[in-house]
Structures are given as C-alpha cells and as structure tokens.
Amino acid sequence: MAMKRAASTLITSASSTISSLSSSSASSIITRNLHASGGKKKIVGVFYKGNEYASSNPNFVGCVEGGLGIREWLESQGHEYIVTDDKEGLDS
C-alpha cells in the first residue's frame, strides 16, 4: 500500500509540474522521469533481521522477514525480489 501511495503522490506532483510547463518541455520530462525499460528486473534488498519482533509485529516491514512488504507486488509485475541480511557477500 505504501508503494502505491508514494507512486500516486509522485504522479500527482509530476502532473502539477508538467501543467505549468510548455507542452514540448513537458513531454521530455515525462519521457525522462517516468520511462522505464520493459522486462524482468532483479531487485535486491539488504535489511537487518527482525527476529522475534518481526514475528510479533506484522507491520514491521523494514527487515529481512518483512522485505518492505512489496514482494507480492514486485513478483506480480514479473520481477525477481531477493531479500538478504548479508552485506558483505558470500560467507562473510
């Protein structure tokens, strides 16, 4: 939900900025800021472990166990979402 709310706020803000610009510069802003290449992306999140606090509080999403609460949405969009607490690489 937070991701959808942030995207909605961004689009609303961009719309008001664009409406104040001329149409030629507005289209370049849309292309530059709102364009993303298609296809599957691999998204990696590095978080701390929430341990027992994450188990007892499902709203605590900023941890490995919660993964920001965006896994289902990212995977429904065709992306791969990897969540880890390993900040240094293999066997650190």
PyMOL Python script that loads the backbone (N, CA, C, O; Angstrom):
from pymol import cmd

cmd.read_pdbstr("""\
ATOM      1  N   MET A   1       0.808  -1.187   0.000  1.00  0.00           N
ATOM      2  CA  MET A   1       0.000   0.000   0.000  1.00  0.00           C
ATOM      3  C   MET A   1       0.854   1.256   0.000  1.00  0.00           C
ATOM      4  O   MET A   1       0.547   2.213  -0.710  1.00  0.00           O
ATOM      5  N   ALA A   2       1.923   1.264   0.787  1.00  0.00           N
ATOM      6  CA  ALA A   2       2.775   2.450   0.865  1.00  0.00           C
ATOM      7  C   ALA A   2       3.390   2.760  -0.489  1.00  0.00           C
ATOM      8  O   ALA A   2       3.529   3.926  -0.858  1.00  0.00           O
ATOM      9  N   MET A   3       3.756   1.727  -1.228  1.00  0.00           N
ATOM     10  CA  MET A   3       4.353   1.920  -2.547  1.00  0.00           C
ATOM     11  C   MET A   3       3.340   2.540  -3.505  1.00  0.00           C
ATOM     12  O   MET A   3       3.688   3.436  -4.275  1.00  0.00           O
ATOM     13  N   LYS A   4       2.100   2.080  -3.468  1.00  0.00           N
ATOM     14  CA  LYS A   4       1.063   2.643  -4.331  1.00  0.00           C
ATOM     15  C   LYS A   4       0.788   4.098  -3.969  1.00  0.00           C
ATOM     16  O   LYS A   4       0.586   4.938  -4.846  1.00  0.00           O
ATOM     17  N   ARG A   5       0.781   4.388  -2.665  1.00  0.00           N
ATOM     18  CA  ARG A   5       0.530   5.749  -2.206  1.00  0.00           C
ATOM     19  C   ARG A   5       1.661   6.671  -2.653  1.00  0.00           C
ATOM     20  O   ARG A   5       1.406   7.797  -3.079  1.00  0.00           O
ATOM     21  N   ALA A   6       2.914   6.205  -2.560  1.00  0.00           N
ATOM     22  CA  ALA A   6       4.061   7.004  -2.991  1.00  0.00           C
ATOM     23  C   ALA A   6       4.016   7.255  -4.491  1.00  0.00           C
ATOM     24  O   ALA A   6       4.307   8.361  -4.946  1.00  0.00           O
ATOM     25  N   ALA A   7       3.657   6.239  -5.258  1.00  0.00           N
ATOM     26  CA  ALA A   7       3.566   6.399  -6.711  1.00  0.00           C
ATOM     27  C   ALA A   7       2.469   7.386  -7.071  1.00  0.00           C
ATOM     28  O   ALA A   7       2.643   8.204  -7.975  1.00  0.00           O
ATOM     29  N   SER A   8       1.356   7.321  -6.383  1.00  0.00           N
ATOM     30  CA  SER A   8       0.252   8.244  -6.638  1.00  0.00           C
ATOM     31  C   SER A   8       0.660   9.679  -6.331  1.00  0.00           C
ATOM     32  O   SER A   8       0.332  10.597  -7.083  1.00  0.00           O
ATOM     33  N   THR A   9       1.375   9.871  -5.225  1.00  0.00           N
ATOM     34  CA  THR A   9       1.854  11.203  -4.860  1.00  0.00           C
ATOM     35  C   THR A   9       2.825  11.726  -5.898  1.00  0.00           C
ATOM     36  O   THR A   9       2.765  12.898  -6.269  1.00  0.00           O
ATOM     37  N   LEU A  10       3.723  10.871  -6.371  1.00  0.00           N
ATOM     38  CA  LEU A  10       4.689  11.264  -7.394  1.00  0.00           C
ATOM     39  C   LEU A  10       3.986  11.679  -8.673  1.00  0.00           C
ATOM     40  O   LEU A  10       4.334  12.699  -9.268  1.00  0.00           O
ATOM     41  N   ILE A  11       3.015  10.913  -9.098  1.00  0.00           N
ATOM     42  CA  ILE A  11       2.298  11.218 -10.340  1.00  0.00           C
ATOM     43  C   ILE A  11       1.523  12.525 -10.199  1.00  0.00           C
ATOM     44  O   ILE A  11       1.510  13.338 -11.123  1.00  0.00           O
ATOM     45  N   THR A  12       0.879  12.733  -9.055  1.00  0.00           N
ATOM     46  CA  THR A  12       0.145  13.976  -8.823  1.00  0.00           C
ATOM     47  C   THR A  12       1.087  15.171  -8.850  1.00  0.00           C
ATOM     48  O   THR A  12       0.782  16.200  -9.453  1.00  0.00           O
ATOM     49  N   SER A  13       2.234  15.027  -8.192  1.00  0.00           N
ATOM     50  CA  SER A  13       3.224  16.101  -8.169  1.00  0.00           C
ATOM     51  C   SER A  13       3.770  16.376  -9.559  1.00  0.00           C
ATOM     52  O   SER A  13       3.915  17.532  -9.959  1.00  0.00           O
ATOM     53  N   ALA A  14       4.073  15.318 -10.294  1.00  0.00           N
ATOM     54  CA  ALA A  14       4.600  15.478 -11.651  1.00  0.00           C
ATOM     55  C   ALA A  14       3.565  16.131 -12.557  1.00  0.00           C
ATOM     56  O   ALA A  14       3.915  16.952 -13.404  1.00  0.00           O
ATOM     57  N   SER A  15       2.305  15.777 -12.390  1.00  0.00           N
ATOM     58  CA  SER A  15       1.243  16.351 -13.216  1.00  0.00           C
ATOM     59  C   SER A  15       1.126  17.852 -13.007  1.00  0.00           C
ATOM     60  O   SER A  15       0.962  18.604 -13.968  1.00  0.00           O
ATOM     61  N   SER A  16       1.209  18.292 -11.755  1.00  0.00           N
ATOM     62  CA  SER A  16       1.095  19.725 -11.497  1.00  0.00           C
ATOM     63  C   SER A  16       2.310  20.469 -12.026  1.00  0.00           C
ATOM     64  O   SER A  16       2.180  21.598 -12.500  1.00  0.00           O
ATOM     65  N   THR A  17       3.494  19.858 -11.954  1.00  0.00           N
ATOM     66  CA  THR A  17       4.698  20.477 -12.500  1.00  0.00           C
ATOM     67  C   THR A  17       4.611  20.557 -14.012  1.00  0.00           C
ATOM     68  O   THR A  17       4.954  21.577 -14.609  1.00  0.00           O
ATOM     69  N   ILE A  18       4.157  19.492 -14.622  1.00  0.00           N
ATOM     70  CA  ILE A  18       4.064  19.432 -16.081  1.00  0.00           C
ATOM     71  C   ILE A  18       3.056  20.447 -16.607  1.00  0.00           C
ATOM     72  O   ILE A  18       3.288  21.077 -17.639  1.00  0.00           O
ATOM     73  N   SER A  19       1.946  20.605 -15.906  1.00  0.00           N
ATOM     74  CA  SER A  19       0.927  21.537 -16.396  1.00  0.00           C
ATOM     75  C   SER A  19       1.424  22.972 -16.392  1.00  0.00           C
ATOM     76  O   SER A  19       0.904  23.803 -17.136  1.00  0.00           O
ATOM     77  N   SER A  20       2.424  23.282 -15.566  1.00  0.00           N
ATOM     78  CA  SER A  20       2.949  24.640 -15.528  1.00  0.00           C
ATOM     79  C   SER A  20       4.034  24.874 -16.580  1.00  0.00           C
ATOM     80  O   SER A  20       4.477  26.008 -16.757  1.00  0.00           O
ATOM     81  N   LEU A  21       4.463  23.838 -17.270  1.00  0.00           N
ATOM     82  CA  LEU A  21       5.493  23.953 -18.300  1.00  0.00           C
ATOM     83  C   LEU A  21       4.866  23.964 -19.683  1.00  0.00           C
ATOM     84  O   LEU A  21       3.696  23.620 -19.853  1.00  0.00           O
ATOM     85  N   SER A  22       5.661  24.363 -20.669  1.00  0.00           N
ATOM     86  CA  SER A  22       5.162  24.286 -22.047  1.00  0.00           C
ATOM     87  C   SER A  22       5.044  22.833 -22.460  1.00  0.00           C
ATOM     88  O   SER A  22       5.676  21.968 -21.854  1.00  0.00           O
ATOM     89  N   SER A  23       4.247  22.546 -23.481  1.00  0.00           N
ATOM     90  CA  SER A  23       3.989  21.162 -23.872  1.00  0.00           C
ATOM     91  C   SER A  23       5.239  20.463 -24.382  1.00  0.00           C
ATOM     92  O   SER A  23       5.378  19.259 -24.162  1.00  0.00           O
ATOM     93  N   SER A  24       6.154  21.151 -25.050  1.00  0.00           N
ATOM     94  CA  SER A  24       7.354  20.482 -25.569  1.00  0.00           C
ATOM     95  C   SER A  24       8.290  20.077 -24.444  1.00  0.00           C
ATOM     96  O   SER A  24       8.836  18.974 -24.476  1.00  0.00           O
ATOM     97  N   SER A  25       8.493  20.932 -23.452  1.00  0.00           N
ATOM     98  CA  SER A  25       9.362  20.550 -22.341  1.00  0.00           C
ATOM     99  C   SER A  25       8.665  19.554 -21.423  1.00  0.00           C
ATOM    100  O   SER A  25       9.327  18.745 -20.773  1.00  0.00           O
ATOM    101  N   ALA A  26       7.338  19.603 -21.362  1.00  0.00           N
ATOM    102  CA  ALA A  26       6.604  18.652 -20.529  1.00  0.00           C
ATOM    103  C   ALA A  26       6.775  17.238 -21.045  1.00  0.00           C
ATOM    104  O   ALA A  26       6.944  16.313 -20.250  1.00  0.00           O
ATOM    105  N   SER A  27       6.735  17.041 -22.364  1.00  0.00           N
ATOM    106  CA  SER A  27       6.865  15.683 -22.879  1.00  0.00           C
ATOM    107  C   SER A  27       8.259  15.130 -22.627  1.00  0.00           C
ATOM    108  O   SER A  27       8.403  13.925 -22.420  1.00  0.00           O
ATOM    109  N   SER A  28       9.295  15.969 -22.638  1.00  0.00           N
ATOM    110  CA  SER A  28      10.641  15.467 -22.353  1.00  0.00           C
ATOM    111  C   SER A  28      10.776  15.086 -20.887  1.00  0.00           C
ATOM    112  O   SER A  28      11.514  14.156 -20.560  1.00  0.00           O
ATOM    113  N   ILE A  29      10.079  15.787 -19.999  1.00  0.00           N
ATOM    114  CA  ILE A  29      10.108  15.429 -18.579  1.00  0.00           C
ATOM    115  C   ILE A  29       9.433  14.084 -18.366  1.00  0.00           C
ATOM    116  O   ILE A  29       9.951  13.248 -17.627  1.00  0.00           O
ATOM    117  N   ILE A  30       8.300  13.862 -18.992  1.00  0.00           N
ATOM    118  CA  ILE A  30       7.607  12.584 -18.850  1.00  0.00           C
ATOM    119  C   ILE A  30       8.497  11.453 -19.345  1.00  0.00           C
ATOM    120  O   ILE A  30       8.621  10.425 -18.679  1.00  0.00           O
ATOM    121  N   THR A  31       9.108  11.630 -20.491  1.00  0.00           N
ATOM    122  CA  THR A  31       9.970  10.591 -21.046  1.00  0.00           C
ATOM    123  C   THR A  31      11.157  10.331 -20.131  1.00  0.00           C
ATOM    124  O   THR A  31      11.523   9.179 -19.899  1.00  0.00           O
ATOM    125  N   ARG A  32      11.749  11.373 -19.621  1.00  0.00           N
ATOM    126  CA  ARG A  32      12.951  11.235 -18.814  1.00  0.00           C
ATOM    127  C   ARG A  32      12.656  10.661 -17.435  1.00  0.00           C
ATOM    128  O   ARG A  32      13.379   9.780 -16.971  1.00  0.00           O
ATOM    129  N   ASN A  33      11.614  11.138 -16.773  1.00  0.00           N
ATOM    130  CA  ASN A  33      11.361  10.751 -15.390  1.00  0.00           C
ATOM    131  C   ASN A  33      10.456   9.540 -15.218  1.00  0.00           C
ATOM    132  O   ASN A  33      10.582   8.818 -14.230  1.00  0.00           O
ATOM    133  N   LEU A  34       9.564   9.307 -16.141  1.00  0.00           N
ATOM    134  CA  LEU A  34       8.594   8.241 -15.947  1.00  0.00           C
ATOM    135  C   LEU A  34       8.821   7.059 -16.873  1.00  0.00           C
ATOM    136  O   LEU A  34       8.001   6.142 -16.907  1.00  0.00           O
ATOM    137  N   HIS A  35       9.902   7.058 -17.617  1.00  0.00           N
ATOM    138  CA  HIS A  35      10.185   5.969 -18.542  1.00  0.00           C
ATOM    139  C   HIS A  35      11.025   4.902 -17.845  1.00  0.00           C
ATOM    140  O   HIS A  35      11.997   5.218 -17.158  1.00  0.00           O
ATOM    141  N   ALA A  36      10.654   3.668 -18.021  1.00  0.00           N
ATOM    142  CA  ALA A  36      11.442   2.543 -17.512  1.00  0.00           C
ATOM    143  C   ALA A  36      11.482   1.491 -18.601  1.00  0.00           C
ATOM    144  O   ALA A  36      10.488   1.247 -19.285  1.00  0.00           O
ATOM    145  N   SER A  37      12.636   0.874 -18.754  1.00  0.00           N
ATOM    146  CA  SER A  37      12.728  -0.167 -19.769  1.00  0.00           C
ATOM    147  C   SER A  37      11.889  -1.359 -19.338  1.00  0.00           C
ATOM    148  O   SER A  37      11.779  -1.661 -18.150  1.00  0.00           O
ATOM    149  N   GLY A  38      11.307  -2.022 -20.304  1.00  0.00           N
ATOM    150  CA  GLY A  38      10.465  -3.171 -20.010  1.00  0.00           C
ATOM    151  C   GLY A  38      11.292  -4.383 -19.645  1.00  0.00           C
ATOM    152  O   GLY A  38      12.521  -4.363 -19.718  1.00  0.00           O
ATOM    153  N   GLY A  39      10.620  -5.408 -19.261  1.00  0.00           N
ATOM    154  CA  GLY A  39      11.296  -6.665 -18.975  1.00  0.00           C
ATOM    155  C   GLY A  39      11.454  -6.927 -17.494  1.00  0.00           C
ATOM    156  O   GLY A  39      11.170  -6.083 -16.645  1.00  0.00           O
ATOM    157  N   LYS A  40      11.913  -8.112 -17.227  1.00  0.00           N
ATOM    158  CA  LYS A  40      12.095  -8.582 -15.857  1.00  0.00           C
ATOM    159  C   LYS A  40      13.333  -7.943 -15.239  1.00  0.00           C
ATOM    160  O   LYS A  40      14.378  -7.860 -15.884  1.00  0.00           O
ATOM    161  N   LYS A  41      13.219  -7.499 -14.010  1.00  0.00           N
ATOM    162  CA  LYS A  41      14.330  -6.914 -13.263  1.00  0.00           C
ATOM    163  C   LYS A  41      14.588  -7.746 -12.019  1.00  0.00           C
ATOM    164  O   LYS A  41      13.680  -8.373 -11.473  1.00  0.00           O
ATOM    165  N   LYS A  42      15.835  -7.742 -11.583  1.00  0.00           N
ATOM    166  CA  LYS A  42      16.198  -8.382 -10.321  1.00  0.00           C
ATOM    167  C   LYS A  42      16.409  -7.259  -9.311  1.00  0.00           C
ATOM    168  O   LYS A  42      17.271  -6.402  -9.504  1.00  0.00           O
ATOM    169  N   ILE A  43      15.631  -7.262  -8.243  1.00  0.00           N
ATOM    170  CA  ILE A  43      15.698  -6.231  -7.218  1.00  0.00           C
ATOM    171  C   ILE A  43      16.213  -6.878  -5.946  1.00  0.00           C
ATOM    172  O   ILE A  43      15.676  -7.887  -5.489  1.00  0.00           O
ATOM    173  N   VAL A  44      17.270  -6.285  -5.370  1.00  0.00           N
ATOM    174  CA  VAL A  44      17.893  -6.835  -4.171  1.00  0.00           C
ATOM    175  C   VAL A  44      17.714  -5.848  -3.027  1.00  0.00           C
ATOM    176  O   VAL A  44      18.031  -4.667  -3.164  1.00  0.00           O
ATOM    177  N   GLY A  45      17.204  -6.332  -1.897  1.00  0.00           N
ATOM    178  CA  GLY A  45      17.061  -5.520  -0.691  1.00  0.00           C
ATOM    179  C   GLY A  45      17.924  -6.099   0.411  1.00  0.00           C
ATOM    180  O   GLY A  45      17.891  -7.303   0.665  1.00  0.00           O
ATOM    181  N   VAL A  46      18.705  -5.235   1.075  1.00  0.00           N
ATOM    182  CA  VAL A  46      19.558  -5.664   2.187  1.00  0.00           C
ATOM    183  C   VAL A  46      19.003  -5.017   3.455  1.00  0.00           C
ATOM    184  O   VAL A  46      18.977  -3.793   3.579  1.00  0.00           O
ATOM    185  N   PHE A  47      18.560  -5.856   4.393  1.00  0.00           N
ATOM    186  CA  PHE A  47      17.919  -5.377   5.611  1.00  0.00           C
ATOM    187  C   PHE A  47      18.497  -6.089   6.827  1.00  0.00           C
ATOM    188  O   PHE A  47      19.175  -7.109   6.701  1.00  0.00           O
ATOM    189  N   TYR A  48      18.218  -5.538   8.006  1.00  0.00           N
ATOM    190  CA  TYR A  48      18.555  -6.209   9.256  1.00  0.00           C
ATOM    191  C   TYR A  48      17.513  -7.281   9.532  1.00  0.00           C
ATOM    192  O   TYR A  48      16.386  -7.212   9.042  1.00  0.00           O
ATOM    193  N   LYS A  49      17.907  -8.277  10.326  1.00  0.00           N
ATOM    194  CA  LYS A  49      16.951  -9.299  10.748  1.00  0.00           C
ATOM    195  C   LYS A  49      16.027  -8.707  11.808  1.00  0.00           C
ATOM    196  O   LYS A  49      16.473  -7.996  12.708  1.00  0.00           O
ATOM    197  N   GLY A  50      14.750  -9.005  11.691  1.00  0.00           N
ATOM    198  CA  GLY A  50      13.771  -8.519  12.662  1.00  0.00           C
ATOM    199  C   GLY A  50      13.601  -9.464  13.837  1.00  0.00           C
ATOM    200  O   GLY A  50      13.142  -9.064  14.906  1.00  0.00           O
ATOM    201  N   ASN A  51      13.978 -10.734  13.630  1.00  0.00           N
ATOM    202  CA  ASN A  51      13.879 -11.780  14.649  1.00  0.00           C
ATOM    203  C   ASN A  51      12.484 -11.852  15.257  1.00  0.00           C
ATOM    204  O   ASN A  51      11.493 -11.799  14.528  1.00  0.00           O
ATOM    205  N   GLU A  52      12.389 -11.972  16.589  1.00  0.00           N
ATOM    206  CA  GLU A  52      11.083 -12.173  17.223  1.00  0.00           C
ATOM    207  C   GLU A  52      10.191 -10.938  17.119  1.00  0.00           C
ATOM    208  O   GLU A  52       8.967 -11.064  17.159  1.00  0.00           O
ATOM    209  N   TYR A  53      10.774  -9.751  16.986  1.00  0.00           N
ATOM    210  CA  TYR A  53       9.944  -8.552  16.853  1.00  0.00           C
ATOM    211  C   TYR A  53       9.155  -8.594  15.545  1.00  0.00           C
ATOM    212  O   TYR A  53       7.983  -8.217  15.511  1.00  0.00           O
ATOM    213  N   ALA A  54       9.795  -9.052  14.476  1.00  0.00           N
ATOM    214  CA  ALA A  54       9.107  -9.155  13.181  1.00  0.00           C
ATOM    215  C   ALA A  54       7.978 -10.176  13.247  1.00  0.00           C
ATOM    216  O   ALA A  54       6.941  -9.998  12.609  1.00  0.00           O
ATOM    217  N   SER A  55       8.174 -11.243  14.014  1.00  0.00           N
ATOM    218  CA  SER A  55       7.127 -12.266  14.154  1.00  0.00           C
ATOM    219  C   SER A  55       5.917 -11.737  14.911  1.00  0.00           C
ATOM    220  O   SER A  55       4.777 -12.057  14.574  1.00  0.00           O
ATOM    221  N   SER A  56       6.169 -10.925  15.937  1.00  0.00           N
ATOM    222  CA  SER A  56       5.065 -10.434  16.761  1.00  0.00           C
ATOM    223  C   SER A  56       4.410  -9.172  16.201  1.00  0.00           C
ATOM    224  O   SER A  56       3.319  -8.803  16.635  1.00  0.00           O
ATOM    225  N   ASN A  57       5.058  -8.504  15.246  1.00  0.00           N
ATOM    226  CA  ASN A  57       4.505  -7.275  14.683  1.00  0.00           C
ATOM    227  C   ASN A  57       4.527  -7.345  13.157  1.00  0.00           C
ATOM    228  O   ASN A  57       5.550  -7.033  12.548  1.00  0.00           O
ATOM    229  N   PRO A  58       3.433  -7.744  12.534  1.00  0.00           N
ATOM    230  CA  PRO A  58       3.404  -7.895  11.074  1.00  0.00           C
ATOM    231  C   PRO A  58       3.563  -6.574  10.319  1.00  0.00           C
ATOM    232  O   PRO A  58       3.846  -6.586   9.121  1.00  0.00           O
ATOM    233  N   ASN A  59       3.388  -5.438  10.993  1.00  0.00           N
ATOM    234  CA  ASN A  59       3.565  -4.141  10.341  1.00  0.00           C
ATOM    235  C   ASN A  59       5.022  -3.716  10.269  1.00  0.00           C
ATOM    236  O   ASN A  59       5.338  -2.703   9.645  1.00  0.00           O
ATOM    237  N   PHE A  60       5.910  -4.467  10.892  1.00  0.00           N
ATOM    238  CA  PHE A  60       7.339  -4.164  10.868  1.00  0.00           C
ATOM    239  C   PHE A  60       7.920  -4.738   9.575  1.00  0.00           C
ATOM    240  O   PHE A  60       8.389  -5.876   9.552  1.00  0.00           O
ATOM    241  N   VAL A  61       7.887  -3.955   8.511  1.00  0.00           N
ATOM    242  CA  VAL A  61       8.273  -4.467   7.195  1.00  0.00           C
ATOM    243  C   VAL A  61       9.698  -4.102   6.798  1.00  0.00           C
ATOM    244  O   VAL A  61      10.193  -4.611   5.792  1.00  0.00           O
ATOM    245  N   GLY A  62      10.376  -3.238   7.551  1.00  0.00           N
ATOM    246  CA  GLY A  62      11.732  -2.819   7.193  1.00  0.00           C
ATOM    247  C   GLY A  62      12.794  -3.763   7.700  1.00  0.00           C
ATOM    248  O   GLY A  62      13.798  -3.325   8.262  1.00  0.00           O
ATOM    249  N   CYS A  63      12.587  -5.056   7.510  1.00  0.00           N
ATOM    250  CA  CYS A  63      13.536  -6.072   7.949  1.00  0.00           C
ATOM    251  C   CYS A  63      13.539  -7.200   6.919  1.00  0.00           C
ATOM    252  O   CYS A  63      12.733  -7.204   5.988  1.00  0.00           O
ATOM    253  N   VAL A  64      14.445  -8.147   7.094  1.00  0.00           N
ATOM    254  CA  VAL A  64      14.531  -9.272   6.160  1.00  0.00           C
ATOM    255  C   VAL A  64      13.196  -9.999   6.071  1.00  0.00           C
ATOM    256  O   VAL A  64      12.727 -10.318   4.979  1.00  0.00           O
ATOM    257  N   GLU A  65      12.591 -10.256   7.217  1.00  0.00           N
ATOM    258  CA  GLU A  65      11.338 -11.003   7.235  1.00  0.00           C
ATOM    259  C   GLU A  65      10.201 -10.242   6.538  1.00  0.00           C
ATOM    260  O   GLU A  65       9.344 -10.860   5.907  1.00  0.00           O
ATOM    261  N   GLY A  66      10.188  -8.924   6.643  1.00  0.00           N
ATOM    262  CA  GLY A  66       9.124  -8.117   6.042  1.00  0.00           C
ATOM    263  C   GLY A  66       9.396  -7.739   4.600  1.00  0.00           C
ATOM    264  O   GLY A  66       8.471  -7.627   3.796  1.00  0.00           O
ATOM    265  N   GLY A  67      10.667  -7.543   4.271  1.00  0.00           N
ATOM    266  CA  GLY A  67      11.046  -7.206   2.895  1.00  0.00           C
ATOM    267  C   GLY A  67      10.327  -5.989   2.333  1.00  0.00           C
ATOM    268  O   GLY A  67      10.052  -5.930   1.134  1.00  0.00           O
ATOM    269  N   LEU A  68      10.020  -5.016   3.188  1.00  0.00           N
ATOM    270  CA  LEU A  68       9.286  -3.791   2.837  1.00  0.00           C
ATOM    271  C   LEU A  68       7.840  -4.050   2.433  1.00  0.00           C
ATOM    272  O   LEU A  68       7.123  -3.113   2.082  1.00  0.00           O
ATOM    273  N   GLY A  69       7.402  -5.296   2.477  1.00  0.00           N
ATOM    274  CA  GLY A  69       6.014  -5.604   2.136  1.00  0.00           C
ATOM    275  C   GLY A  69       5.687  -5.469   0.660  1.00  0.00           C
ATOM    276  O   GLY A  69       4.526  -5.290   0.293  1.00  0.00           O
ATOM    277  N   ILE A  70       6.708  -5.553  -0.192  1.00  0.00           N
ATOM    278  CA  ILE A  70       6.471  -5.345  -1.628  1.00  0.00           C
ATOM    279  C   ILE A  70       6.736  -6.583  -2.477  1.00  0.00           C
ATOM    280  O   ILE A  70       6.664  -6.511  -3.704  1.00  0.00           O
ATOM    281  N   ARG A  71       7.039  -7.713  -1.851  1.00  0.00           N
ATOM    282  CA  ARG A  71       7.367  -8.920  -2.613  1.00  0.00           C
ATOM    283  C   ARG A  71       6.248  -9.325  -3.574  1.00  0.00           C
ATOM    284  O   ARG A  71       6.497  -9.522  -4.763  1.00  0.00           O
ATOM    285  N   GLU A  72       5.027  -9.450  -3.072  1.00  0.00           N
ATOM    286  CA  GLU A  72       3.911  -9.892  -3.926  1.00  0.00           C
ATOM    287  C   GLU A  72       3.715  -8.950  -5.104  1.00  0.00           C
ATOM    288  O   GLU A  72       3.505  -9.396  -6.232  1.00  0.00           O
ATOM    289  N   TRP A  73       3.783  -7.656  -4.848  1.00  0.00           N
ATOM    290  CA  TRP A  73       3.575  -6.682  -5.919  1.00  0.00           C
ATOM    291  C   TRP A  73       4.686  -6.778  -6.965  1.00  0.00           C
ATOM    292  O   TRP A  73       4.406  -6.803  -8.164  1.00  0.00           O
ATOM    293  N   LEU A  74       5.950  -6.831  -6.518  1.00  0.00           N
ATOM    294  CA  LEU A  74       7.056  -6.922  -7.472  1.00  0.00           C
ATOM    295  C   LEU A  74       6.966  -8.192  -8.306  1.00  0.00           C
ATOM    296  O   LEU A  74       7.145  -8.156  -9.523  1.00  0.00           O
ATOM    297  N   GLU A  75       6.690  -9.313  -7.649  1.00  0.00           N
ATOM    298  CA  GLU A  75       6.609 -10.571  -8.382  1.00  0.00           C
ATOM    299  C   GLU A  75       5.400 -10.600  -9.316  1.00  0.00           C
ATOM    300  O   GLU A  75       5.456 -11.234 -10.369  1.00  0.00           O
ATOM    301  N   SER A  76       4.318  -9.930  -8.953  1.00  0.00           N
ATOM    302  CA  SER A  76       3.158  -9.861  -9.850  1.00  0.00           C
ATOM    303  C   SER A  76       3.469  -9.021 -11.087  1.00  0.00           C
ATOM    304  O   SER A  76       2.813  -9.166 -12.118  1.00  0.00           O
ATOM    305  N   GLN A  77       4.459  -8.152 -10.987  1.00  0.00           N
ATOM    306  CA  GLN A  77       4.887  -7.334 -12.116  1.00  0.00           C
ATOM    307  C   GLN A  77       5.954  -8.048 -12.953  1.00  0.00           C
ATOM    308  O   GLN A  77       6.433  -7.506 -13.949  1.00  0.00           O
ATOM    309  N   GLY A  78       6.325  -9.274 -12.538  1.00  0.00           N
ATOM    310  CA  GLY A  78       7.276 -10.072 -13.295  1.00  0.00           C
ATOM    311  C   GLY A  78       8.722  -9.924 -12.867  1.00  0.00           C
ATOM    312  O   GLY A  78       9.619 -10.412 -13.553  1.00  0.00           O
ATOM    313  N   HIS A  79       8.969  -9.259 -11.742  1.00  0.00           N
ATOM    314  CA  HIS A  79      10.338  -9.039 -11.288  1.00  0.00           C
ATOM    315  C   HIS A  79      10.752 -10.114 -10.282  1.00  0.00           C
ATOM    316  O   HIS A  79       9.909 -10.787  -9.688  1.00  0.00           O
ATOM    317  N   GLU A  80      12.048 -10.259 -10.107  1.00  0.00           N
ATOM    318  CA  GLU A  80      12.591 -11.167  -9.093  1.00  0.00           C
ATOM    319  C   GLU A  80      13.032 -10.318  -7.908  1.00  0.00           C
ATOM    320  O   GLU A  80      13.765  -9.347  -8.093  1.00  0.00           O
ATOM    321  N   TYR A  81      12.602 -10.660  -6.694  1.00  0.00           N
ATOM    322  CA  TYR A  81      12.905  -9.875  -5.492  1.00  0.00           C
ATOM    323  C   TYR A  81      13.722 -10.730  -4.545  1.00  0.00           C
ATOM    324  O   TYR A  81      13.259 -11.767  -4.072  1.00  0.00           O
ATOM    325  N   ILE A  82      14.937 -10.289  -4.271  1.00  0.00           N
ATOM    326  CA  ILE A  82      15.847 -11.010  -3.390  1.00  0.00           C
ATOM    327  C   ILE A  82      16.050 -10.165  -2.139  1.00  0.00           C
ATOM    328  O   ILE A  82      16.405  -8.990  -2.233  1.00  0.00           O
ATOM    329  N   VAL A  83      15.825 -10.760  -0.968  1.00  0.00           N
ATOM    330  CA  VAL A  83      15.999 -10.064   0.303  1.00  0.00           C
ATOM    331  C   VAL A  83      17.060 -10.806   1.098  1.00  0.00           C
ATOM    332  O   VAL A  83      17.017 -12.031   1.213  1.00  0.00           O
ATOM    333  N   THR A  84      18.018 -10.058   1.651  1.00  0.00           N
ATOM    334  CA  THR A  84      19.108 -10.668   2.405  1.00  0.00           C
ATOM    335  C   THR A  84      19.526  -9.761   3.552  1.00  0.00           C
ATOM    336  O   THR A  84      19.200  -8.574   3.564  1.00  0.00           O
ATOM    337  N   ASP A  85      20.251 -10.326   4.519  1.00  0.00           N
ATOM    338  CA  ASP A  85      20.875  -9.514   5.564  1.00  0.00           C
ATOM    339  C   ASP A  85      22.394  -9.545   5.420  1.00  0.00           C
ATOM    340  O   ASP A  85      23.108  -8.990   6.255  1.00  0.00           O
ATOM    341  N   ASP A  86      22.882 -10.181   4.379  1.00  0.00           N
ATOM    342  CA  ASP A  86      24.312 -10.335   4.138  1.00  0.00           C
ATOM    343  C   ASP A  86      24.837  -9.115   3.382  1.00  0.00           C
ATOM    344  O   ASP A  86      24.583  -8.964   2.187  1.00  0.00           O
ATOM    345  N   LYS A  87      25.569  -8.246   4.082  1.00  0.00           N
ATOM    346  CA  LYS A  87      26.051  -7.009   3.482  1.00  0.00           C
ATOM    347  C   LYS A  87      27.417  -7.147   2.823  1.00  0.00           C
ATOM    348  O   LYS A  87      27.848  -6.239   2.111  1.00  0.00           O
ATOM    349  N   GLU A  88      28.094  -8.243   3.040  1.00  0.00           N
ATOM    350  CA  GLU A  88      29.468  -8.382   2.568  1.00  0.00           C
ATOM    351  C   GLU A  88      29.659  -9.389   1.446  1.00  0.00           C
ATOM    352  O   GLU A  88      30.738  -9.432   0.856  1.00  0.00           O
ATOM    353  N   GLY A  89      28.679 -10.184   1.133  1.00  0.00           N
ATOM    354  CA  GLY A  89      28.841 -11.184   0.088  1.00  0.00           C
ATOM    355  C   GLY A  89      28.823 -12.587   0.651  1.00  0.00           C
ATOM    356  O   GLY A  89      28.402 -12.811   1.786  1.00  0.00           O
ATOM    357  N   LEU A  90      29.284 -13.527  -0.151  1.00  0.00           N
ATOM    358  CA  LEU A  90      29.248 -14.931   0.241  1.00  0.00           C
ATOM    359  C   LEU A  90      30.089 -15.205   1.479  1.00  0.00           C
ATOM    360  O   LEU A  90      31.241 -14.780   1.569  1.00  0.00           O
ATOM    361  N   ASP A  91      29.504 -15.914   2.423  1.00  0.00           N
ATOM    362  CA  ASP A  91      30.190 -16.389   3.635  1.00  0.00           C
ATOM    363  C   ASP A  91      30.932 -15.295   4.382  1.00  0.00           C
ATOM    364  O   ASP A  91      32.058 -15.516   4.828  1.00  0.00           O
ATOM    365  N   SER A  92      30.343 -14.138   4.528  1.00  0.00           N
ATOM    366  CA  SER A  92      31.028 -13.045   5.239  1.00  0.00           C
ATOM    367  C   SER A  92      30.936 -13.223   6.736  1.00  0.00           C
ATOM    368  O   SER A  92      31.455 -12.400   7.488  1.00  0.00           O
TER     369      SER A  92
END
""", "prot")
cmd.dss("prot")
cmd.show_as("cartoon", "prot")
cmd.util.cbc("prot")
cmd.orient("prot")
